[in-house]
Amino acid sequence: MALRSIPRPSRPLPKHHWRDRHAALDPEVDFHEIYQGLSLHEFPWDITQALSFALFRTYAVPSIGRLLDDTGQFTGACQKRYDDTVLLLEAPVSTAFSAPESKAALRRINQMHAMYDISNDDMLYVLSTFVVVPKRWLDRYGWRPLIPNELRALVNYYRELGRHMAIKDIPETYQGFADLMDDYERAHFAYDDGARRVADATLELLTSFYPAPAAPLVRTFSYALMDDPLLAAFAYPGVPDRVRALSESALRARARLLTVLPPRRRAARAIDSPRVRSYDAMPALETLGTFTPFGGCPVPHRDAEPSRATTG
């Protein structure tokens, strides 16, 4: 009786497989493919962390943080809010903007935003953080920086996402996004009780991803990765230089380890992450997020504000 053949494991990809692949593509045309490679294969952990900090920064703008507190979603159902946000934002990355999954996710995102009185300036600022914070994170903590093709693809991906969300006056370049984010934060970062509650709830969720005894360490580590204006906006304690240096050294040690590990073949999907704990299997995208509260929106609307897109 012949023995059943056992498939041989695939040979590891060359270390710079994704970089070289992205360098051969046109970021003006292939930006989606390049960004997909970055976020699902080359830097899935780094980009997830960076986007988490990007969203965290937005709470320090009182008009954003206060609205999120008013909805009660972050303070009352933070885990589900985190899970739904991650899954909805990943859908356009893992498929294409024209795919049914992407359209469903974008429709749900736009429906949620249309429930509340959100200015184009705030929407534009949030979009800018999605471009700038990951780039700066990878510059400091990634195992390699982005090449020009990848940076341009990052910009073009979020320009396209912003277009599907009916955001106006989107910058055309990375520097335009960086200037917008930095200027907006200088003008708007300020303390707000509601924003602080949202930030505290998010930090508590972050600590829950680790064993309970590690919570104080995780909290201090998180403070150490925040810049002084962000800490001041939440009235969080300052971090000694030695603690900040130790935290950053740990991330750089991780980056050095990654330089000798083979690149990822299989896409890193959010639904497979142990941090997504609200669902055992991928839910219908149409069911995710918040819906109009009983009795209407808790935040008053300006009659003059134009309606936002409700479809992808």
C-alpha positions in Angstrom: 0.0 0.0 0.0 1.5 3.3 -1.1 2.1 5.9 1.5 0.1 9.1 1.2 2.3 11.9 0.1 2.7 14.8 2.5 2.8 18.3 1.0 6.1 20.0 1.4 5.9 23.3 3.3 6.2 26.4 1.1 9.6 27.9 0.9 9.8 31.2 2.9 9.3 34.3 0.9 12.4 36.5 0.4 12.7 39.0 3.2 11.9 42.0 1.0 9.2 40.3 -1.0 6.5 42.9 -0.2 8.8 45.9 -0.6 10.0 44.7 -4.0 6.5 43.9 -5.1 5.2 47.3 -4.1 8.2 49.0 -5.8 7.1 47.4 -9.1 3.6 48.7 -8.9 2.1 52.1 -9.7 0.8 53.8 -6.6 -1.5 56.0 -8.6 -3.3 53.0 -10.0 -2.4 50.1 -7.7 -2.6 51.9 -4.4 -5.2 49.5 -3.0 -3.0 46.5 -3.7 0.0 48.2 -2.1 -1.9 49.3 1.0 -3.4 45.8 1.3 0.1 44.3 1.3 1.2 46.8 3.9 -1.6 46.4 6.3 -2.4 42.6 6.0 1.0 41.2 5.3 4.0 43.4 5.9 3.0 45.5 8.9 -0.3 44.2 10.3 0.6 44.6 14.0 2.3 48.0 13.5 -0.5 49.5 11.4 -3.1 48.2 13.9 -1.3 49.8 16.8 -0.7 53.0 14.9 -4.4 53.3 13.9 -5.4 52.6 17.5 -3.2 55.5 18.6 -4.6 57.6 15.7 -8.1 57.2 16.9 -7.0 57.8 20.4 -5.5 61.2 19.3 -8.9 62.2 17.9 -10.5 62.0 21.4 -8.3 64.9 22.4 -10.3 67.2 20.1 -13.2 68.1 22.4 -15.8 68.2 19.6 -14.9 64.6 18.8 -14.3 63.2 22.2 -17.4 64.9 23.7 -19.6 63.5 21.0 -18.2 60.0 21.5 -18.9 60.3 25.2 -22.5 61.5 24.5 -23.2 58.4 22.4 -22.3 56.2 25.4 -20.8 53.6 23.1 -17.2 53.8 24.3 -18.0 54.0 27.9 -20.8 51.4 27.8 -19.8 49.0 25.2 -16.1 49.7 24.4 -15.2 46.1 23.4 -18.0 45.9 20.8 -17.2 49.5 19.6 -13.6 48.5 19.1 -14.5 45.3 17.3 -17.0 46.9 15.0 -14.6 49.7 14.1 -11.8 47.3 13.2 -14.0 45.1 11.1 -15.7 47.9 9.3 -12.4 49.6 8.5 -10.8 46.4 7.3 -13.5 45.5 4.8 -12.4 48.0 2.1 -8.7 47.0 2.7 -9.3 43.3 2.3 -11.5 43.5 -0.8 -11.9 46.4 -3.2 -13.8 49.6 -2.9 -16.2 48.3 -5.5 -16.8 45.0 -3.8 -20.1 44.3 -2.0 -18.3 43.9 1.4 -16.7 47.3 1.0 -19.9 49.0 0.0 -21.7 47.5 2.9 -19.0 48.6 5.4 -18.8 52.1 3.9 -22.6 52.4 3.9 -22.7 51.5 7.6 -19.9 53.9 8.4 -21.6 56.7 6.5 -25.0 55.9 8.1 -23.4 56.2 11.6 -21.7 59.5 10.8 -25.0 60.9 9.4 -26.7 60.3 12.7 -24.5 63.0 14.4 -23.5 66.6 13.8 -19.9 66.1 12.6 -18.1 68.9 10.8 -16.1 68.3 7.7 -13.1 69.8 9.5 -13.3 67.1 12.2 -13.8 64.3 9.6 -10.8 65.6 7.6 -8.7 65.7 10.8 -9.6 62.1 11.6 -8.7 61.0 8.1 -5.4 62.8 8.3 -4.5 60.8 11.4 -5.0 57.6 9.5 -2.3 58.7 7.0 0.2 60.5 9.3 0.3 58.4 12.5 1.1 55.0 10.7 3.9 56.6 8.7 5.4 58.2 11.8 5.0 55.0 13.8 6.8 52.9 11.1 9.6 55.6 11.0 10.2 55.1 14.7 9.2 51.5 15.5 8.9 49.6 12.2 11.5 47.1 11.0 11.9 49.3 7.9 10.4 52.6 6.7 8.0 52.9 3.9 9.4 53.3 0.4 8.1 56.3 -1.7 5.7 54.0 -3.6 4.2 52.8 -0.4 3.8 56.2 1.1 2.1 57.5 -2.0 -0.2 54.5 -2.0 -1.1 55.1 1.7 -2.1 58.7 0.7 -4.1 57.6 -2.3 -5.9 54.8 -0.4 -7.1 57.3 2.3 -8.0 59.9 -0.3 -10.2 57.3 -1.9 -11.7 56.3 1.4 -12.4 59.9 2.2 -14.1 60.4 -1.2 -16.4 57.5 -0.4 -17.2 59.2 2.9 -18.0 62.5 1.1 -15.2 64.4 2.9 -14.3 67.6 1.2 -10.9 69.4 0.7 -8.8 66.3 1.1 -5.0 67.0 0.8 -3.3 65.6 -2.3 0.1 64.8 -0.6 1.5 63.3 2.6 2.9 66.6 3.6 -0.5 68.2 3.2 -2.0 65.6 5.5 0.8 66.0 8.0 0.5 69.8 8.1 -3.3 69.5 8.5 -3.0 67.1 11.4 -0.4 69.1 13.2 -2.1 72.4 12.7 -5.5 71.0 13.8 -4.0 69.5 17.0 -2.2 72.7 17.9 -5.5 74.6 17.5 -7.9 72.2 19.0 -6.3 69.8 21.6 -7.8 70.6 25.0 -9.1 68.9 28.1 -12.8 67.8 28.2 -14.4 65.6 30.8 -16.3 63.6 28.3 -13.2 63.0 26.1 -11.3 61.9 29.2 -14.0 59.3 30.0 -13.7 58.0 26.4 -9.9 57.9 26.7 -10.0 56.1 30.1 -12.5 53.5 28.7 -10.2 52.9 25.7 -7.2 52.5 27.9 -9.0 50.0 30.2 -9.9 48.0 27.1 -6.3 48.0 26.0 -5.2 46.7 29.4 -7.8 43.9 29.2 -5.9 42.4 26.2 -3.1 41.3 28.6 -3.1 39.3 31.9 -4.6 41.4 34.8 -1.3 41.7 36.8 0.2 43.5 33.8 -2.4 46.2 33.7 -0.4 48.9 35.4 2.6 48.2 33.2 0.5 48.3 30.0 -1.0 51.6 31.1 2.4 53.1 31.8 3.7 51.8 28.5 0.8 53.4 26.7 1.4 56.8 28.4 5.1 56.5 27.4 4.1 56.3 23.7 2.0 59.5 23.9 3.6 62.9 23.2 3.3 65.7 25.7 0.4 67.6 24.0 -1.7 64.4 24.0 -0.9 63.7 27.7 -1.8 67.2 28.6 -5.1 67.1 26.7 -6.2 64.2 28.8 -4.5 65.5 32.0 -2.6 62.2 32.1 0.5 61.9 34.2 3.9 62.8 32.7 6.3 59.9 32.0 9.9 59.9 33.2 12.4 60.0 30.4 13.8 56.6 31.5 10.4 55.0 31.2 9.8 56.5 27.8 13.2 55.4 26.6 12.6 51.8 27.9 9.2 51.6 26.2 10.6 52.8 22.9 13.6 50.5 23.2 11.3 47.5 23.6 9.5 48.4 20.3 12.8 48.8 18.6 14.0 45.5 19.9 10.9 43.9 18.4 11.7 45.7 15.0 15.2 44.2 15.1 13.8 40.7 15.6 11.5 41.2 12.6 14.5 41.9 10.4 15.5 38.2 10.6 12.0 36.7 10.4 10.4 35.7 7.1 7.6 37.8 5.7 4.0 36.8 6.2 2.2 34.9 3.4 -1.2 34.6 5.0 -3.2 37.8 5.4 -3.6 38.9 9.1 -7.4 39.3 9.4 -9.0 41.2 12.3 -11.7 38.5 12.9 -8.8 36.0 13.7 -7.3 38.3 16.3 -7.8 37.4 20.0 -8.5 41.1 20.6 -11.8 40.9 18.6 -13.9 39.2 21.2 -17.5 40.1 20.4 -17.9 37.6 17.6 -17.0 33.9 17.1 -17.3 34.3 13.3 -17.4 37.1 10.8 -20.7 39.0 11.3 -22.8 40.6 8.6 -21.3 44.1 8.1 -24.7 45.6 7.9 -25.3 44.7 11.6 -22.2 46.4 12.9 -21.8 49.8 14.6 -24.4 52.0 16.2 -27.9 52.7 15.2 -30.2 55.7 16.0 -30.9 55.6 19.7 -34.5 55.3 20.9 -35.9 58.8 21.0 -33.4 60.1 18.4 -29.8 61.3 18.4 -28.4 62.6 21.7 -26.4 65.3 19.9 -28.2 68.3 18.4 -27.7 68.9 14.7 -27.1 72.1 12.9 -29.8 72.6 10.2 -27.3 74.2 7.9 -25.0 71.2 7.9 -25.2 69.4 4.5 -26.1 65.7 4.7 -23.2 63.3 4.4 -23.1 60.4 2.0 -25.0 57.3 3.1 -23.7 54.9 0.6 -20.4 53.5 -0.4 
